[in-house]
């Protein structure tokens, strides 16, 4: 997939970012979870969707509450339509109870 096409599709997956990492296009998104165990629960929910899709993202839990997911197709060394489909399905997961509340002004 070209970077131009990816830039057109990124609007279909709110809160995901398009990144170019040494010439490899990837999608990534980060969350702050309530606890370490909530981060693992988020991974479990994502893993169920990923396994059913046969498409497995890179999952990162840094510190005790910083979760980042990277999606790209390793076989082609970049993005495919399936990456955007998986991002959309992850967006549809019920994650609210796992996430920290944003501070109110």
C-alpha positions as YAML, in Angstrom:
chain: A
units: angstrom
residues:
- id: 1
  name: UNK
  ca: [0.00, 0.00, 0.00]
- id: 2
  name: UNK
  ca: [1.27, 3.45, -0.84]
- id: 3
  name: UNK
  ca: [1.59, 6.16, 1.79]
- id: 4
  name: UNK
  ca: [-0.99, 8.20, -0.14]
- id: 5
  name: UNK
  ca: [-3.57, 5.40, 0.10]
- id: 6
  name: UNK
  ca: [-2.77, 4.89, 3.79]
- id: 7
  name: UNK
  ca: [-3.31, 8.61, 4.44]
- id: 8
  name: UNK
  ca: [-6.75, 8.32, 2.84]
- id: 9
  name: UNK
  ca: [-7.70, 5.29, 4.97]
- id: 10
  name: UNK
  ca: [-6.40, 6.58, 8.33]
- id: 11
  name: UNK
  ca: [-9.51, 8.73, 8.78]
- id: 12
  name: UNK
  ca: [-11.58, 5.51, 8.90]
- id: 13
  name: UNK
  ca: [-9.83, 4.41, 12.12]
- id: 14
  name: UNK
  ca: [-10.13, 7.22, 14.68]
- id: 15
  name: UNK
  ca: [-7.32, 7.59, 17.25]
- id: 16
  name: UNK
  ca: [-4.87, 5.50, 15.23]
- id: 17
  name: UNK
  ca: [-1.69, 7.08, 13.89]
- id: 18
  name: UNK
  ca: [0.08, 6.42, 10.63]
- id: 19
  name: UNK
  ca: [3.81, 6.12, 11.19]
- id: 20
  name: UNK
  ca: [6.71, 5.59, 8.83]
- id: 21
  name: UNK
  ca: [9.38, 3.63, 10.66]
- id: 22
  name: UNK
  ca: [12.51, 3.41, 8.52]
- id: 23
  name: UNK
  ca: [10.40, 3.18, 5.37]
- id: 24
  name: UNK
  ca: [7.86, 0.73, 6.84]
- id: 25
  name: UNK
  ca: [4.33, 2.09, 7.19]
- id: 26
  name: UNK
  ca: [2.54, 1.05, 10.39]
- id: 27
  name: UNK
  ca: [-0.56, 1.91, 12.36]
- id: 28
  name: UNK
  ca: [-0.21, 2.56, 16.06]
- id: 29
  name: UNK
  ca: [-2.39, 3.59, 18.93]
- id: 30
  name: UNK
  ca: [-1.72, 4.05, 22.64]
- id: 31
  name: UNK
  ca: [-3.89, 3.87, 25.74]
- id: 32
  name: UNK
  ca: [-3.38, 4.43, 29.47]
- id: 33
  name: UNK
  ca: [-4.96, 1.63, 31.47]
- id: 34
  name: UNK
  ca: [-6.03, 1.60, 35.12]
- id: 35
  name: UNK
  ca: [-3.55, -1.08, 36.16]
- id: 36
  name: UNK
  ca: [-1.05, -3.62, 34.93]
- id: 37
  name: UNK
  ca: [-3.72, -6.32, 35.03]
- id: 38
  name: UNK
  ca: [-6.11, -4.12, 33.04]
- id: 39
  name: UNK
  ca: [-3.38, -3.84, 30.40]
- id: 40
  name: UNK
  ca: [-3.17, -7.60, 30.20]
- id: 41
  name: UNK
  ca: [-6.97, -7.79, 29.93]
- id: 42
  name: UNK
  ca: [-6.84, -5.31, 27.03]
- id: 43
  name: UNK
  ca: [-4.28, -7.58, 25.36]
- id: 44
  name: UNK
  ca: [-6.57, -10.59, 25.87]
- id: 45
  name: UNK
  ca: [-9.49, -8.81, 24.18]
- id: 46
  name: UNK
  ca: [-7.27, -7.70, 21.28]
- id: 47
  name: UNK
  ca: [-5.78, -11.20, 21.01]
- id: 48
  name: UNK
  ca: [-9.23, -12.76, 20.58]
- id: 49
  name: UNK
  ca: [-10.02, -10.44, 17.66]
- id: 50
  name: UNK
  ca: [-6.55, -10.83, 16.17]
- id: 51
  name: UNK
  ca: [-6.70, -14.61, 16.36]
- id: 52
  name: UNK
  ca: [-10.12, -14.71, 14.69]
- id: 53
  name: UNK
  ca: [-8.76, -12.47, 11.92]
- id: 54
  name: UNK
  ca: [-5.53, -14.47, 11.58]
- id: 55
  name: UNK
  ca: [-3.71, -11.14, 11.85]
- id: 56
  name: UNK
  ca: [-1.49, -10.49, 14.86]
- id: 57
  name: UNK
  ca: [-0.40, -7.00, 15.95]
- id: 58
  name: UNK
  ca: [2.62, -6.10, 18.05]
- id: 59
  name: UNK
  ca: [1.50, -5.49, 21.64]
- id: 60
  name: UNK
  ca: [3.54, -3.37, 24.06]
- id: 61
  name: UNK
  ca: [2.94, -2.81, 27.78]
- id: 62
  name: UNK
  ca: [5.48, -0.30, 29.05]
- id: 63
  name: UNK
  ca: [5.63, 0.66, 32.67]
- id: 64
  name: UNK
  ca: [2.57, -0.50, 34.51]
- id: 65
  name: UNK
  ca: [-0.12, 1.28, 32.49]
- id: 66
  name: UNK
  ca: [1.06, 2.35, 29.02]
- id: 67
  name: UNK
  ca: [-0.29, 0.16, 26.23]
- id: 68
  name: UNK
  ca: [0.67, 0.58, 22.58]
- id: 69
  name: UNK
  ca: [-0.43, -1.55, 19.66]
- id: 70
  name: UNK
  ca: [1.34, -1.55, 16.30]
- id: 71
  name: UNK
  ca: [-0.30, -3.06, 13.25]
- id: 72
  name: UNK
  ca: [1.40, -3.82, 9.97]
- id: 73
  name: UNK
  ca: [1.71, -6.80, 7.67]
- id: 74
  name: UNK
  ca: [5.12, -8.34, 8.17]
- id: 75
  name: UNK
  ca: [4.85, -10.44, 4.99]
- id: 76
  name: UNK
  ca: [4.67, -7.35, 2.77]
- id: 77
  name: UNK
  ca: [6.78, -5.08, 4.95]
- id: 78
  name: UNK
  ca: [4.06, -2.45, 5.34]
- id: 79
  name: UNK
  ca: [0.34, -1.85, 5.42]
- id: 80
  name: UNK
  ca: [-2.52, -3.68, 3.74]
- id: 81
  name: UNK
  ca: [-6.29, -3.18, 3.91]
- id: 82
  name: UNK
  ca: [-6.40, -5.97, 6.54]
- id: 83
  name: UNK
  ca: [-4.41, -3.76, 8.93]
- id: 84
  name: UNK
  ca: [-7.10, -1.07, 8.79]
- id: 85
  name: UNK
  ca: [-9.83, -3.69, 9.24]
- id: 86
  name: UNK
  ca: [-8.11, -4.99, 12.38]
- id: 87
  name: UNK
  ca: [-7.67, -1.44, 13.73]
- id: 88
  name: UNK
  ca: [-11.40, -0.79, 13.18]
- id: 89
  name: UNK
  ca: [-12.30, -4.02, 15.00]
- id: 90
  name: UNK
  ca: [-10.03, -3.08, 17.92]
- id: 91
  name: UNK
  ca: [-11.77, 0.31, 18.04]
- id: 92
  name: UNK
  ca: [-15.05, -1.57, 18.47]
- id: 93
  name: UNK
  ca: [-13.92, -3.46, 21.57]
- id: 94
  name: UNK
  ca: [-15.45, -2.56, 24.96]
- id: 95
  name: UNK
  ca: [-12.31, -1.11, 26.56]
- id: 96
  name: UNK
  ca: [-13.74, 1.76, 28.64]
- id: 97
  name: UNK
  ca: [-13.66, -0.13, 31.96]
- id: 98
  name: UNK
  ca: [-9.97, -0.86, 31.44]
- id: 99
  name: UNK
  ca: [-8.87, 2.71, 30.71]
- id: 100
  name: UNK
  ca: [-7.90, 5.52, 33.04]
- id: 101
  name: UNK
  ca: [-10.28, 8.45, 33.05]
- id: 102
  name: UNK
  ca: [-8.98, 11.65, 31.52]
- id: 103
  name: UNK
  ca: [-8.50, 14.50, 33.98]
- id: 104
  name: UNK
  ca: [-11.25, 17.11, 33.81]
- id: 105
  name: UNK
  ca: [-10.41, 20.80, 33.68]
...
